[in-house]
C-alpha cells in the first residue's frame, strides 16, 4: 500500500521533506505492524497520535515546531494526570524519533519532547489511632504482636518501636 505524500499521485515522487503529518503517522503505524508490535500497542499509538493529528494533520512534518507540540501538550494537561500526559509525550517522541530514523525531516530535534515532572508522593503514615486499634483487639494466636513488631522494625529500623501503654507483649513470641 503506497502512502500518498502531500496530495501527489502514487506514480509521482515526493521528497521526504514535504510529507504531511497525517501521512507520516500512517507510515509509522504501518511500520509498527510490520515490526509485529502487539495490536494493543498499535491501538495505543493510534489513540495518542490522534491528539497530535488534531491541529497538525495537514502541516508538513518539517514545519511542525516544538512550540506547537508544547501548545498541544498544554491543552492535553487540562483534566488529565501527569502520567497520562507523559504517555502522550512518549508516543509523540517515539513517532518523531522514528521519523528522523526514516530520513523524514522534522522541524525540531525530537529529544526536546520531554516528559513532565511528576509530583513526589509522600506515602501516608499511620495515625496513632490506626496503630492502636489492632493492639486493642484480643490476640488469640499470639502472632499479631510478633507481626506488628516486625512491621514496625521494617518501617523504622533505626528507631526503636515503643508499644503503647497497656498493650500486651509476649516476649517469648517476639524473640524468634
PyMOL commands that set and color helices and strands:
alter all, ss='L'
color gray80, all
select helices_A, chain A and resi 16-18+21-34+39-56+61-63+66-76+82-101+110-112+128-136+144-155+171-174
alter helices_A, ss='H'
color red, helices_A
deselect
rebuild
show_as cartoon
